[in-house]
Every structure is written in C-alpha cells, then in structure tokens.
Amino acid sequence: MTFEKIKAIIVDQLDKDEEEVQLTTNFREDLDADSLDLFQIINDIEDEFDVKVETDEGINTVEDLVKYVDSQLV
C-alpha cells in the first residue's frame, strides 16, 4: 500500500513510467533525480501520509523511502 502510493508520487513528479519505479530503484542513478526532485517527492509524501521527513540523508532507493514512511506510521 505504501509502496503503491509512493510509486504514484514518483511517477507523477519525475514523469517516469510505472515499470521504471521498483523497490530497488535508486533515485539518482536510475531515475536521474536531483535534490530538487527529491525535495518535491518528499513534500508530496509528507502531505499524502501526514508524516515529517527530517532529512533525505540515507534515502537512496525507493525501498529506503518506503521503510522510512512505514516507520513513521507506526
């Protein structure tokens, strides 16, 4: 559930195909996302899940982001 919502946000923000966004996908290497892209994605995720992401440090893959959001939802 979390992954699907995050995937939709990433696809929308980065104008990518859904097939390009998997758990192992790296934001910078696989999606060519820069820090502004990541900032925008995180803002949308904060709004969608009502969580606060303090830093994008350590968030390199989609899975990192999904795990972080899940940990905040507990």
N, C-alpha and C positions, 0 to 999 in steps of 0.2 A: 504494500500500500504506500509506504513512504517512498520507496524507490520509484513507483509509477508517477507520483506527484512531482518528485524532484526531476525525474526524466522529462516530464512535460514542460517544466520551467526551463530546463537547459535547452531543449529542442526549440522552444519559443525564443529564448534570449539569444541563442547563438545561430539560429536559423539552420539547424542541422536536421538530418533525417533521424528518425527514431532508432534505426538499426545502428547508427553510429554511437549511441549512448548506452553503454553497458556498465555493470558494476566496476569492471576493471579499467574503464576508460579514464585516461589521465587528462585533466583539464587543459594543461598547457601543451603537452606533447601530442595528444590525439585530437583535441578539439581546437587547438590554436587559440585558446582563451588567454587574454591578458588580464592584468589585475583589475581593470575597469569592468571587464566582462564578469569576472568572479565576484566583484563587489555587487554588481547588479543582480546576479543569480542569488547571492546570499540575501540581499534585501527582499527579493521576491519570496524566498524560502522563509525568512523571518515573518513576513506578512501571512503567508499561507499556513504556517504551523504555529504561529504565535510563540516563537522561541527567539532567543537572542544569541547570535553567533558573535562571540567576542573578537575572534581573530580567524583569519583563513590559514594561519600557520598550521602546518600538518595536514591540511586538506589538499591532497594532490589528485585523488581519484574520486569518482562518483561514490564508490563504496565508503570512502572516508567521510564524505558529507552525509550519506545515509546513516551511518553509525553515529555520527555526532548528533544529528537531529533526533534519532531514536533515543539516545541517552538523555536528551533534554526533555523528552516527552514522558518519561517515567514518573 
